[in-house]
Amino acid sequence: MSAITNRYACAFADVVLDKHLDRYQAGQDLALIAQLMESSRELRTIWQNPSVEGVQKRKVLDWIVARAGASQMVRNFIAVLIDRHRISALREVIRGVELELNKRAGLTEAEVTSARPLSYLAKRALEARMEELTGKRVLAHYATDASLLGGAVVKAGSTVYDGSLRRQFEKLKEQLSST
């Protein structure tokens, strides 16, 4: 995430917390507007075209917000992105808001990839271990990759914990070839 989009994400996270907004509803409102923009070439053209006056852009935004039932704070935030010519980075900003709110709530996200689907108990045990390692509550997202052969790879932030059989075989191969 760029420094600029991070600044917008942090600013909106401040608003969500200061105004005691429902973080999930605010996120859904932002995601809905992003989805509408992504699915409508005309909307993107209006909001991203510098020759279209800001008043016209905000009228379109107000119509969308009214139809979607989005909060005034979300409307104002989108208007800032439009006015500052940052609306094309909306998805990146939304992801930044999500990460920032999680960080402030003491949560960290982890991407867990295993060779086969994990049982409920295995997931809980893995999350408990990750919480011990990170000192934060973990929101894990799970995926499978049969090429791992066994075990799992966990990515939490910029740290990767590779407990896969594939990696263990690679280490063994390196050891054998170095002797």
CNS distance restraints for C-alpha pairs under 8 A (distance, minus, plus):
assign (resid   1 and name CA) (resid   5 and name CA) 6.49 0.50 0.50
assign (resid   1 and name CA) (resid   6 and name CA) 6.35 0.50 0.50
assign (resid   1 and name CA) (resid  92 and name CA) 6.85 0.50 0.50
assign (resid   1 and name CA) (resid  96 and name CA) 7.31 0.50 0.50
assign (resid   2 and name CA) (resid   6 and name CA) 6.07 0.50 0.50
assign (resid   3 and name CA) (resid   7 and name CA) 6.14 0.50 0.50
assign (resid   4 and name CA) (resid   8 and name CA) 6.60 0.50 0.50
assign (resid   5 and name CA) (resid   9 and name CA) 6.13 0.50 0.50
assign (resid   5 and name CA) (resid  89 and name CA) 7.13 0.50 0.50
assign (resid   5 and name CA) (resid  92 and name CA) 6.88 0.50 0.50
assign (resid   5 and name CA) (resid  93 and name CA) 5.37 0.50 0.50
assign (resid   5 and name CA) (resid  96 and name CA) 7.37 0.50 0.50
assign (resid   6 and name CA) (resid  10 and name CA) 6.07 0.50 0.50
assign (resid   6 and name CA) (resid  93 and name CA) 6.79 0.50 0.50
assign (resid   6 and name CA) (resid  96 and name CA) 6.04 0.50 0.50
assign (resid   7 and name CA) (resid  11 and name CA) 6.14 0.50 0.50
assign (resid   8 and name CA) (resid  12 and name CA) 6.22 0.50 0.50
assign (resid   8 and name CA) (resid  93 and name CA) 6.65 0.50 0.50
assign (resid   9 and name CA) (resid  13 and name CA) 6.14 0.50 0.50
assign (resid   9 and name CA) (resid  93 and name CA) 5.31 0.50 0.50
assign (resid   9 and name CA) (resid  94 and name CA) 6.88 0.50 0.50
assign (resid   9 and name CA) (resid  96 and name CA) 5.14 0.50 0.50
assign (resid   9 and name CA) (resid  97 and name CA) 4.47 0.50 0.50
assign (resid   9 and name CA) (resid 100 and name CA) 7.14 0.50 0.50
assign (resid  10 and name CA) (resid  14 and name CA) 6.17 0.50 0.50
assign (resid  10 and name CA) (resid  96 and name CA) 7.54 0.50 0.50
assign (resid  10 and name CA) (resid  97 and name CA) 6.40 0.50 0.50
assign (resid  10 and name CA) (resid 100 and name CA) 6.38 0.50 0.50
assign (resid  11 and name CA) (resid  15 and name CA) 6.48 0.50 0.50
assign (resid  12 and name CA) (resid  16 and name CA) 6.20 0.50 0.50
assign (resid  12 and name CA) (resid  77 and name CA) 7.11 0.50 0.50
assign (resid  12 and name CA) (resid  97 and name CA) 6.76 0.50 0.50
assign (resid  13 and name CA) (resid  17 and name CA) 6.24 0.50 0.50
assign (resid  13 and name CA) (resid  97 and name CA) 5.77 0.50 0.50
assign (resid  13 and name CA) (resid 100 and name CA) 6.61 0.50 0.50
assign (resid  13 and name CA) (resid 101 and name CA) 5.99 0.50 0.50
assign (resid  14 and name CA) (resid  18 and name CA) 5.81 0.50 0.50
assign (resid  15 and name CA) (resid  19 and name CA) 5.74 0.50 0.50
assign (resid  15 and name CA) (resid  20 and name CA) 7.97 0.50 0.50
assign (resid  15 and name CA) (resid  21 and name CA) 7.90 0.50 0.50
assign (resid  15 and name CA) (resid  73 and name CA) 7.75 0.50 0.50
assign (resid  16 and name CA) (resid  20 and name CA) 5.79 0.50 0.50
assign (resid  16 and name CA) (resid  21 and name CA) 4.91 0.50 0.50
assign (resid  16 and name CA) (resid  22 and name CA) 7.28 0.50 0.50
assign (resid  16 and name CA) (resid  23 and name CA) 6.37 0.50 0.50
assign (resid  16 and name CA) (resid  26 and name CA) 7.67 0.50 0.50
assign (resid  17 and name CA) (resid  21 and name CA) 6.46 0.50 0.50
assign (resid  21 and name CA) (resid  25 and name CA) 7.91 0.50 0.50
assign (resid  21 and name CA) (resid  26 and name CA) 7.05 0.50 0.50
assign (resid  22 and name CA) (resid  26 and name CA) 6.17 0.50 0.50
assign (resid  23 and name CA) (resid  27 and name CA) 6.08 0.50 0.50
assign (resid  23 and name CA) (resid 101 and name CA) 7.92 0.50 0.50
assign (resid  24 and name CA) (resid  28 and name CA) 6.15 0.50 0.50
assign (resid  25 and name CA) (resid  29 and name CA) 6.10 0.50 0.50
assign (resid  26 and name CA) (resid  30 and name CA) 6.21 0.50 0.50
assign (resid  26 and name CA) (resid  70 and name CA) 7.78 0.50 0.50
assign (resid  26 and name CA) (resid  71 and name CA) 7.40 0.50 0.50
assign (resid  26 and name CA) (resid  74 and name CA) 6.65 0.50 0.50
assign (resid  27 and name CA) (resid  31 and name CA) 6.04 0.50 0.50
assign (resid  27 and name CA) (resid  94 and name CA) 7.24 0.50 0.50
assign (resid  27 and name CA) (resid  98 and name CA) 7.51 0.50 0.50
assign (resid  28 and name CA) (resid  32 and name CA) 6.03 0.50 0.50
assign (resid  29 and name CA) (resid  33 and name CA) 6.41 0.50 0.50
assign (resid  29 and name CA) (resid  68 and name CA) 7.73 0.50 0.50
assign (resid  29 and name CA) (resid  70 and name CA) 5.51 0.50 0.50
assign (resid  29 and name CA) (resid  71 and name CA) 7.61 0.50 0.50
assign (resid  29 and name CA) (resid  74 and name CA) 7.00 0.50 0.50
assign (resid  30 and name CA) (resid  34 and name CA) 6.18 0.50 0.50
assign (resid  30 and name CA) (resid  74 and name CA) 6.71 0.50 0.50
assign (resid  30 and name CA) (resid  94 and name CA) 6.91 0.50 0.50
assign (resid  31 and name CA) (resid  35 and name CA) 6.02 0.50 0.50
assign (resid  31 and name CA) (resid  91 and name CA) 7.72 0.50 0.50
assign (resid  31 and name CA) (resid  94 and name CA) 7.29 0.50 0.50
assign (resid  32 and name CA) (resid  36 and name CA) 6.19 0.50 0.50
assign (resid  33 and name CA) (resid  37 and name CA) 6.16 0.50 0.50
assign (resid  33 and name CA) (resid  64 and name CA) 7.83 0.50 0.50
assign (resid  34 and name CA) (resid  38 and name CA) 6.07 0.50 0.50
assign (resid  34 and name CA) (resid  90 and name CA) 6.46 0.50 0.50
assign (resid  34 and name CA) (resid  91 and name CA) 6.54 0.50 0.50
assign (resid  35 and name CA) (resid  39 and name CA) 6.09 0.50 0.50
assign (resid  36 and name CA) (resid  40 and name CA) 6.11 0.50 0.50
assign (resid  36 and name CA) (resid  43 and name CA) 7.90 0.50 0.50
assign (resid  37 and name CA) (resid  41 and name CA) 7.28 0.50 0.50
assign (resid  37 and name CA) (resid  43 and name CA) 5.72 0.50 0.50
assign (resid  37 and name CA) (resid  44 and name CA) 5.65 0.50 0.50
assign (resid  38 and name CA) (resid  44 and name CA) 7.26 0.50 0.50
assign (resid  40 and name CA) (resid  44 and name CA) 6.43 0.50 0.50
assign (resid  41 and name CA) (resid  45 and name CA) 6.09 0.50 0.50
assign (resid  42 and name CA) (resid  46 and name CA) 6.21 0.50 0.50
assign (resid  43 and name CA) (resid  47 and name CA) 6.16 0.50 0.50
assign (resid  44 and name CA) (resid  48 and name CA) 5.77 0.50 0.50
assign (resid  45 and name CA) (resid  49 and name CA) 5.63 0.50 0.50
assign (resid  46 and name CA) (resid  52 and name CA) 6.43 0.50 0.50
assign (resid  46 and name CA) (resid  57 and name CA) 6.52 0.50 0.50
assign (resid  47 and name CA) (resid  52 and name CA) 7.68 0.50 0.50
assign (resid  47 and name CA) (resid  57 and name CA) 5.78 0.50 0.50
assign (resid  47 and name CA) (resid  82 and name CA) 6.19 0.50 0.50
assign (resid  47 and name CA) (resid  87 and name CA) 7.24 0.50 0.50
assign (resid  48 and name CA) (resid  82 and name CA) 7.30 0.50 0.50
assign (resid  48 and name CA) (resid  85 and name CA) 6.74 0.50 0.50
assign (resid  48 and name CA) (resid  87 and name CA) 7.00 0.50 0.50
assign (resid  48 and name CA) (resid  88 and name CA) 7.17 0.50 0.50
assign (resid  52 and name CA) (resid  56 and name CA) 6.78 0.50 0.50
assign (resid  52 and name CA) (resid  57 and name CA) 7.00 0.50 0.50
assign (resid  53 and name CA) (resid  57 and name CA) 6.49 0.50 0.50
assign (resid  54 and name CA) (resid  58 and name CA) 6.12 0.50 0.50
assign (resid  54 and name CA) (resid  82 and name CA) 7.96 0.50 0.50
assign (resid  54 and name CA) (resid  83 and name CA) 6.59 0.50 0.50
assign (resid  55 and name CA) (resid  59 and name CA) 6.21 0.50 0.50
assign (resid  56 and name CA) (resid  60 and name CA) 6.46 0.50 0.50
assign (resid  57 and name CA) (resid  61 and name CA) 6.30 0.50 0.50
assign (resid  57 and name CA) (resid  82 and name CA) 7.66 0.50 0.50
assign (resid  58 and name CA) (resid  62 and name CA) 5.92 0.50 0.50
assign (resid  58 and name CA) (resid  79 and name CA) 6.47 0.50 0.50
assign (resid  59 and name CA) (resid  63 and name CA) 6.24 0.50 0.50
assign (resid  60 and name CA) (resid  64 and name CA) 6.32 0.50 0.50
assign (resid  61 and name CA) (resid  65 and name CA) 6.07 0.50 0.50
assign (resid  61 and name CA) (resid  75 and name CA) 7.25 0.50 0.50
assign (resid  61 and name CA) (resid  78 and name CA) 7.99 0.50 0.50
assign (resid  61 and name CA) (resid  79 and name CA) 7.47 0.50 0.50
assign (resid  62 and name CA) (resid  66 and name CA) 6.03 0.50 0.50
assign (resid  62 and name CA) (resid  75 and name CA) 7.25 0.50 0.50
assign (resid  63 and name CA) (resid  67 and name CA) 6.25 0.50 0.50
assign (resid  64 and name CA) (resid  68 and name CA) 6.00 0.50 0.50
assign (resid  65 and name CA) (resid  69 and name CA) 5.73 0.50 0.50
assign (resid  65 and name CA) (resid  70 and name CA) 5.14 0.50 0.50
assign (resid  65 and name CA) (resid  71 and name CA) 7.52 0.50 0.50
assign (resid  65 and name CA) (resid  75 and name CA) 6.45 0.50 0.50
assign (resid  66 and name CA) (resid  70 and name CA) 6.82 0.50 0.50
assign (resid  70 and name CA) (resid  74 and name CA) 6.56 0.50 0.50
assign (resid  70 and name CA) (resid  75 and name CA) 7.03 0.50 0.50
assign (resid  71 and name CA) (resid  75 and name CA) 6.37 0.50 0.50
assign (resid  72 and name CA) (resid  76 and name CA) 6.07 0.50 0.50
assign (resid  73 and name CA) (resid  77 and name CA) 6.14 0.50 0.50
assign (resid  74 and name CA) (resid  78 and name CA) 6.17 0.50 0.50
assign (resid  75 and name CA) (resid  79 and name CA) 6.14 0.50 0.50
assign (resid  76 and name CA) (resid  80 and name CA) 6.29 0.50 0.50
assign (resid  77 and name CA) (resid  81 and name CA) 6.44 0.50 0.50
assign (resid  78 and name CA) (resid  82 and name CA) 6.18 0.50 0.50
assign (resid  78 and name CA) (resid  87 and name CA) 7.31 0.50 0.50
assign (resid  79 and name CA) (resid  83 and name CA) 5.99 0.50 0.50
assign (resid  80 and name CA) (resid  84 and name CA) 5.96 0.50 0.50
assign (resid  81 and name CA) (resid  85 and name CA) 6.02 0.50 0.50
assign (resid  81 and name CA) (resid  86 and name CA) 4.74 0.50 0.50
assign (resid  81 and name CA) (resid  87 and name CA) 4.88 0.50 0.50
assign (resid  81 and name CA) (resid  90 and name CA) 7.78 0.50 0.50
assign (resid  82 and name CA) (resid  86 and name CA) 5.99 0.50 0.50
assign (resid  82 and name CA) (resid  87 and name CA) 5.06 0.50 0.50
assign (resid  86 and name CA) (resid  90 and name CA) 7.19 0.50 0.50
assign (resid  89 and name CA) (resid  93 and name CA) 6.13 0.50 0.50
assign (resid  90 and name CA) (resid  94 and name CA) 6.07 0.50 0.50
assign (resid  91 and name CA) (resid  95 and name CA) 6.28 0.50 0.50
assign (resid  92 and name CA) (resid  96 and name CA) 6.21 0.50 0.50
assign (resid  93 and name CA) (resid  97 and name CA) 6.15 0.50 0.50
assign (resid  94 and name CA) (resid  98 and name CA) 6.29 0.50 0.50
assign (resid  95 and name CA) (resid  99 and name CA) 6.25 0.50 0.50
assign (resid  96 and name CA) (resid 100 and name CA) 5.98 0.50 0.50
assign (resid  97 and name CA) (resid 101 and name CA) 6.04 0.50 0.50
assign (resid  98 and name CA) (resid 102 and name CA) 6.17 0.50 0.50
assign (resid  99 and name CA) (resid 103 and name CA) 6.07 0.50 0.50
assign (resid 100 and name CA) (resid 104 and name CA) 6.20 0.50 0.50
assign (resid 101 and name CA) (resid 105 and name CA) 6.16 0.50 0.50
assign (resid 102 and name CA) (resid 106 and name CA) 6.29 0.50 0.50
assign (resid 102 and name CA) (resid 107 and name CA) 4.86 0.50 0.50
assign (resid 102 and name CA) (resid 108 and name CA) 6.42 0.50 0.50
assign (resid 103 and name CA) (resid 107 and name CA) 5.35 0.50 0.50
assign (resid 103 and name CA) (resid 108 and name CA) 6.36 0.50 0.50
assign (resid 106 and name CA) (resid 136 and name CA) 5.59 0.50 0.50
assign (resid 106 and name CA) (resid 137 and name CA) 6.39 0.50 0.50
assign (resid 107 and name CA) (resid 136 and name CA) 5.47 0.50 0.50
assign (resid 107 and name CA) (resid 137 and name CA) 4.77 0.50 0.50
assign (resid 107 and name CA) (resid 138 and name CA) 5.69 0.50 0.50
assign (resid 107 and name CA) (resid 139 and name CA) 6.84 0.50 0.50
assign (resid 108 and name CA) (resid 136 and name CA) 6.24 0.50 0.50
assign (resid 108 and name CA) (resid 137 and name CA) 6.24 0.50 0.50
assign (resid 108 and name CA) (resid 138 and name CA) 5.04 0.50 0.50
assign (resid 108 and name CA) (resid 139 and name CA) 6.10 0.50 0.50
assign (resid 108 and name CA) (resid 156 and name CA) 7.06 0.50 0.50
assign (resid 108 and name CA) (resid 157 and name CA) 7.49 0.50 0.50
assign (resid 109 and name CA) (resid 138 and name CA) 5.67 0.50 0.50
assign (resid 109 and name CA) (resid 139 and name CA) 4.70 0.50 0.50
assign (resid 109 and name CA) (resid 140 and name CA) 5.76 0.50 0.50
assign (resid 109 and name CA) (resid 141 and name CA) 7.59 0.50 0.50
assign (resid 109 and name CA) (resid 156 and name CA) 5.99 0.50 0.50
assign (resid 109 and name CA) (resid 157 and name CA) 7.05 0.50 0.50
assign (resid 110 and name CA) (resid 138 and name CA) 6.63 0.50 0.50
assign (resid 110 and name CA) (resid 139 and name CA) 6.12 0.50 0.50
assign (resid 110 and name CA) (resid 140 and name CA) 4.67 0.50 0.50
assign (resid 110 and name CA) (resid 141 and name CA) 6.21 0.50 0.50
assign (resid 110 and name CA) (resid 154 and name CA) 6.46 0.50 0.50
assign (resid 110 and name CA) (resid 155 and name CA) 5.40 0.50 0.50
assign (resid 110 and name CA) (resid 156 and name CA) 4.35 0.50 0.50
assign (resid 110 and name CA) (resid 157 and name CA) 7.09 0.50 0.50
assign (resid 111 and name CA) (resid 140 and name CA) 5.88 0.50 0.50
assign (resid 111 and name CA) (resid 141 and name CA) 5.00 0.50 0.50
assign (resid 111 and name CA) (resid 142 and name CA) 6.17 0.50 0.50
assign (resid 111 and name CA) (resid 143 and name CA) 7.73 0.50 0.50
assign (resid 111 and name CA) (resid 154 and name CA) 5.62 0.50 0.50
assign (resid 111 and name CA) (resid 155 and name CA) 5.06 0.50 0.50
assign (resid 111 and name CA) (resid 156 and name CA) 6.52 0.50 0.50
assign (resid 112 and name CA) (resid 140 and name CA) 6.64 0.50 0.50
assign (resid 112 and name CA) (resid 141 and name CA) 5.98 0.50 0.50
assign (resid 112 and name CA) (resid 142 and name CA) 4.86 0.50 0.50
assign (resid 112 and name CA) (resid 143 and name CA) 6.23 0.50 0.50
assign (resid 112 and name CA) (resid 152 and name CA) 6.77 0.50 0.50
assign (resid 112 and name CA) (resid 153 and name CA) 5.80 0.50 0.50
assign (resid 112 and name CA) (resid 154 and name CA) 4.51 0.50 0.50
assign (resid 112 and name CA) (resid 155 and name CA) 6.52 0.50 0.50
assign (resid 113 and name CA) (resid 142 and name CA) 5.91 0.50 0.50
assign (resid 113 and name CA) (resid 143 and name CA) 4.76 0.50 0.50
assign (resid 113 and name CA) (resid 144 and name CA) 5.15 0.50 0.50
assign (resid 113 and name CA) (resid 145 and name CA) 6.42 0.50 0.50
assign (resid 113 and name CA) (resid 152 and name CA) 5.52 0.50 0.50
assign (resid 113 and name CA) (resid 153 and name CA) 5.21 0.50 0.50
assign (resid 113 and name CA) (resid 154 and name CA) 6.42 0.50 0.50
assign (resid 114 and name CA) (resid 118 and name CA) 7.35 0.50 0.50
assign (resid 114 and name CA) (resid 142 and name CA) 7.78 0.50 0.50
assign (resid 114 and name CA) (resid 143 and name CA) 6.51 0.50 0.50
assign (resid 114 and name CA) (resid 144 and name CA) 4.84 0.50 0.50
assign (resid 114 and name CA) (resid 145 and name CA) 5.96 0.50 0.50
assign (resid 114 and name CA) (resid 146 and name CA) 7.57 0.50 0.50
assign (resid 114 and name CA) (resid 148 and name CA) 6.88 0.50 0.50
assign (resid 114 and name CA) (resid 150 and name CA) 6.89 0.50 0.50
assign (resid 114 and name CA) (resid 151 and name CA) 5.96 0.50 0.50
assign (resid 114 and name CA) (resid 152 and name CA) 4.22 0.50 0.50
assign (resid 114 and name CA) (resid 153 and name CA) 6.41 0.50 0.50
assign (resid 114 and name CA) (resid 164 and name CA) 7.72 0.50 0.50
assign (resid 115 and name CA) (resid 144 and name CA) 5.40 0.50 0.50
assign (resid 115 and name CA) (resid 145 and name CA) 4.96 0.50 0.50
assign (resid 115 and name CA) (resid 146 and name CA) 4.51 0.50 0.50
assign (resid 115 and name CA) (resid 147 and name CA) 6.79 0.50 0.50
assign (resid 115 and name CA) (resid 148 and name CA) 5.19 0.50 0.50
assign (resid 115 and name CA) (resid 149 and name CA) 5.54 0.50 0.50
assign (resid 115 and name CA) (resid 150 and name CA) 5.00 0.50 0.50
assign (resid 115 and name CA) (resid 151 and name CA) 6.38 0.50 0.50
assign (resid 115 and name CA) (resid 152 and name CA) 6.65 0.50 0.50
assign (resid 116 and name CA) (resid 144 and name CA) 5.51 0.50 0.50
assign (resid 116 and name CA) (resid 145 and name CA) 6.97 0.50 0.50
assign (resid 116 and name CA) (resid 146 and name CA) 6.54 0.50 0.50
assign (resid 116 and name CA) (resid 150 and name CA) 7.56 0.50 0.50
assign (resid 117 and name CA) (resid 143 and name CA) 7.52 0.50 0.50
assign (resid 117 and name CA) (resid 144 and name CA) 6.21 0.50 0.50
assign (resid 118 and name CA) (resid 122 and name CA) 5.84 0.50 0.50
assign (resid 118 and name CA) (resid 123 and name CA) 6.11 0.50 0.50
assign (resid 119 and name CA) (resid 123 and name CA) 6.19 0.50 0.50
assign (resid 120 and name CA) (resid 124 and name CA) 6.30 0.50 0.50
assign (resid 121 and name CA) (resid 125 and name CA) 6.12 0.50 0.50
assign (resid 122 and name CA) (resid 126 and name CA) 6.05 0.50 0.50
assign (resid 123 and name CA) (resid 127 and name CA) 6.08 0.50 0.50
assign (resid 124 and name CA) (resid 128 and name CA) 6.05 0.50 0.50
assign (resid 125 and name CA) (resid 129 and name CA) 6.25 0.50 0.50
assign (resid 126 and name CA) (resid 130 and name CA) 6.19 0.50 0.50
assign (resid 127 and name CA) (resid 131 and name CA) 6.09 0.50 0.50
assign (resid 127 and name CA) (resid 138 and name CA) 6.20 0.50 0.50
assign (resid 127 and name CA) (resid 139 and name CA) 7.99 0.50 0.50
assign (resid 127 and name CA) (resid 140 and name CA) 7.11 0.50 0.50
assign (resid 128 and name CA) (resid 132 and name CA) 6.36 0.50 0.50
assign (resid 129 and name CA) (resid 133 and name CA) 6.34 0.50 0.50
assign (resid 130 and name CA) (resid 134 and name CA) 6.01 0.50 0.50
assign (resid 130 and name CA) (resid 138 and name CA) 6.87 0.50 0.50
assign (resid 131 and name CA) (resid 135 and name CA) 5.31 0.50 0.50
assign (resid 131 and name CA) (resid 136 and name CA) 5.28 0.50 0.50
assign (resid 131 and name CA) (resid 137 and name CA) 5.47 0.50 0.50
assign (resid 131 and name CA) (resid 138 and name CA) 5.96 0.50 0.50
assign (resid 132 and name CA) (resid 136 and name CA) 7.58 0.50 0.50
assign (resid 146 and name CA) (resid 150 and name CA) 7.80 0.50 0.50
assign (resid 147 and name CA) (resid 166 and name CA) 7.42 0.50 0.50
assign (resid 148 and name CA) (resid 152 and name CA) 7.33 0.50 0.50
assign (resid 148 and name CA) (resid 164 and name CA) 5.71 0.50 0.50
assign (resid 148 and name CA) (resid 165 and name CA) 6.15 0.50 0.50
assign (resid 148 and name CA) (resid 166 and name CA) 5.15 0.50 0.50
assign (resid 148 and name CA) (resid 167 and name CA) 7.88 0.50 0.50
assign (resid 149 and name CA) (resid 164 and name CA) 7.14 0.50 0.50
assign (resid 149 and name CA) (resid 165 and name CA) 5.71 0.50 0.50
assign (resid 149 and name CA) (resid 166 and name CA) 6.08 0.50 0.50
assign (resid 150 and name CA) (resid 164 and name CA) 5.62 0.50 0.50
assign (resid 150 and name CA) (resid 165 and name CA) 5.08 0.50 0.50
assign (resid 150 and name CA) (resid 166 and name CA) 7.40 0.50 0.50
assign (resid 151 and name CA) (resid 163 and name CA) 5.52 0.50 0.50
assign (resid 151 and name CA) (resid 164 and name CA) 4.22 0.50 0.50
assign (resid 151 and name CA) (resid 165 and name CA) 5.84 0.50 0.50
assign (resid 152 and name CA) (resid 162 and name CA) 6.50 0.50 0.50
assign (resid 152 and name CA) (resid 163 and name CA) 5.23 0.50 0.50
assign (resid 152 and name CA) (resid 164 and name CA) 4.83 0.50 0.50
assign (resid 153 and name CA) (resid 160 and name CA) 7.05 0.50 0.50
assign (resid 153 and name CA) (resid 161 and name CA) 5.71 0.50 0.50
assign (resid 153 and name CA) (resid 162 and name CA) 4.43 0.50 0.50
assign (resid 153 and name CA) (resid 163 and name CA) 5.71 0.50 0.50
assign (resid 153 and name CA) (resid 164 and name CA) 6.04 0.50 0.50
assign (resid 154 and name CA) (resid 160 and name CA) 5.68 0.50 0.50
assign (resid 154 and name CA) (resid 161 and name CA) 5.04 0.50 0.50
assign (resid 154 and name CA) (resid 162 and name CA) 6.38 0.50 0.50
assign (resid 155 and name CA) (resid 159 and name CA) 5.72 0.50 0.50
assign (resid 155 and name CA) (resid 160 and name CA) 4.40 0.50 0.50
assign (resid 155 and name CA) (resid 161 and name CA) 6.30 0.50 0.50
assign (resid 156 and name CA) (resid 160 and name CA) 6.45 0.50 0.50
assign (resid 162 and name CA) (resid 167 and name CA) 6.82 0.50 0.50
assign (resid 163 and name CA) (resid 167 and name CA) 7.00 0.50 0.50
assign (resid 163 and name CA) (resid 168 and name CA) 7.40 0.50 0.50
assign (resid 164 and name CA) (resid 168 and name CA) 6.44 0.50 0.50
assign (resid 165 and name CA) (resid 169 and name CA) 6.08 0.50 0.50
assign (resid 166 and name CA) (resid 170 and name CA) 6.24 0.50 0.50
assign (resid 167 and name CA) (resid 171 and name CA) 6.19 0.50 0.50
assign (resid 168 and name CA) (resid 172 and name CA) 6.21 0.50 0.50
assign (resid 169 and name CA) (resid 173 and name CA) 6.08 0.50 0.50
assign (resid 170 and name CA) (resid 174 and name CA) 6.22 0.50 0.50
assign (resid 171 and name CA) (resid 175 and name CA) 6.20 0.50 0.50
assign (resid 172 and name CA) (resid 176 and name CA) 6.13 0.50 0.50
assign (resid 173 and name CA) (resid 177 and name CA) 6.08 0.50 0.50
assign (resid 174 and name CA) (resid 178 and name CA) 6.12 0.50 0.50
assign (resid 175 and name CA) (resid 179 and name CA) 6.65 0.50 0.50
